[in-house]
Amino acid sequence: MSIRAVVWDVDDTLFDYTSADRHGMRAHLVAEGLLGGYGGVEAALERWREVTEAQWARYAAGESSFEGQRRDRVRVFLGEELSDAQADAWFQRYMGHYQGAWSLFPDVLPALDALAGSHRHAVLSNSSLHVQEHKLRTLGVRDRFEVVLCAAELGVSKPLAGAFLAACEALGLPPHEVAYVGDHPEIDGRGAAEAGLLSVWIDRGGVTMRAGGDLPALRITGLAELPALVRADTRFGAPSTFG
């Protein structure tokens, strides 16, 4: 069997989330007059990342709603008991700066172009459909994907197999004919592999938690490597770059 479709993660796979978040939060803290209270830009950004990761983990575990994790990110970061309206307003001001820094990675369009005639494409994200549809349209690539699926609407999130299988079902394909490309070694890499997809982990060098030695995913360092992998389907004997 050959790979007939590629399902994509969005943040830090297609979209340079880390850079946008960094530049957006820096601008937001300056505008809010908060930079001095965190011991400098890097300390503030590190604290924001820590809070974001912790609240996303709660959301992924079903302990918070998508909107709730956003509000709690603000409350924990500021150390203040804010109302929902106050937290929403603060986050929306941040979003204005964040969206001003949005961009695709430079290897995204060449990879999509290279696979446009040979493979179908979809998106599976742990975010919400409203957020990712808007992002993909703003970045000019929404029409590249047949379907966009997100955890908030699916009711199941990566790394659970149900999320990946929902993407396969939406495409009408069995898992072994679908590749999944994502930046997180466990949530994306291991999750997709254990669901039966060809799992491709794109390691852009920014993962704080390194992959274990037994990671059942193919490792690439840029999307220029992807077309050869999905055309060959390395599970069936072609050379691989296991990481």
CORUR-V830683 format. One record per pair of residues at least 24 apart in sequence whose ideal C-beta (glycine too) atoms are under 8 Angstrom apart, sorted by sequence separation. I is the first residue (numbers start at 1). J is the second residue. If there is no record, write none. Layout:
I/J  I/J
//
This chain:
121/145  122/146  123/147  125/149  126/150  127/151  128/152  129/153  146/170  147/171  158/182  183/207  185/209  193/217  202/226  218/242  219/243  48/73  51/76  121/146  122/147  123/148  124/149  125/150  126/151  127/152  128/153  146/171  185/210  186/211  190/215  192/217  217/242  218/243  51/77  120/146  122/148  123/149  124/150  125/151  185/211  189/215  190/216  200/226  217/243  21/48  122/149  159/186  164/191  185/212  189/216  190/217  215/242  21/49  116/144  159/187  163/191  164/192  189/217  215/243  48/77  112/141  158/187  159/188  168/197  186/215  188/217  200/229  47/77  158/188  161/191  165/195  185/215  200/230  21/52  126/157  159/190  160/191  164/195  198/229  109/141  112/144  126/158  159/191  163/195  164/196  185/217  198/230  211/243  102/135  108/141  158/191  161/194  164/197  124/158  158/192  161/195  104/139  159/194  161/196  198/233  102/138  103/139  198/234  102/139  104/141  126/163  198/235  99/138  124/163  124/164  203/243  124/166  181/223  201/243  124/167  34/78  122/167  181/226  122/170  122/171  179/229  120/171  179/230  124/180  32/90  185/243  32/93  66/127  126/187  31/93  66/128  28/93  28/94  31/97  60/126  28/96  25/94  28/97  24/94  27/97  28/98  56/126  24/95  25/97  24/97  25/98  27/100  23/97  24/98  27/101  24/99  24/100  21/98  24/101  20/98  23/101  20/99  20/101  19/101  20/102  20/103  19/103  16/102  66/152  15/102  16/103  15/103  16/104  15/104  16/105  14/104  15/105  14/105  60/151  13/105  14/108  60/157  59/157  60/158  105/204  6/115  115/226  119/230  111/223  115/227  6/119  8/121  10/123  110/223  111/224  114/227  118/231  5/119  6/120  7/121  8/122  9/123  11/125  110/224  4/119  5/120  6/121  7/122  8/123  9/124  10/125  107/222  108/223  111/226  115/230  3/119  4/120  5/121  6/122  7/123  8/124  9/125  11/127  107/223  111/227  5/122  7/124  10/127  107/224  105/223  15/135  10/132  15/139  10/135  14/139  10/136  14/141  8/145  7/164  7/167  7/168  7/171  5/171  5/173  13/181  4/173  13/182  13/183  7/178  9/180  12/183  5/177  6/178  7/179  8/180  9/181  11/183  12/184  4/177  5/178  6/179  7/180  8/181  9/182  3/177  4/178  5/179  6/180  7/181  8/182  9/183  1/176  2/177  3/178  6/181  9/184  13/188  1/177  3/179  9/188  18/206  13/202  7/197  12/204  12/206  3/198  6/226  6/230  3/230  3/231  2/231  3/233  2/233  1/233
//
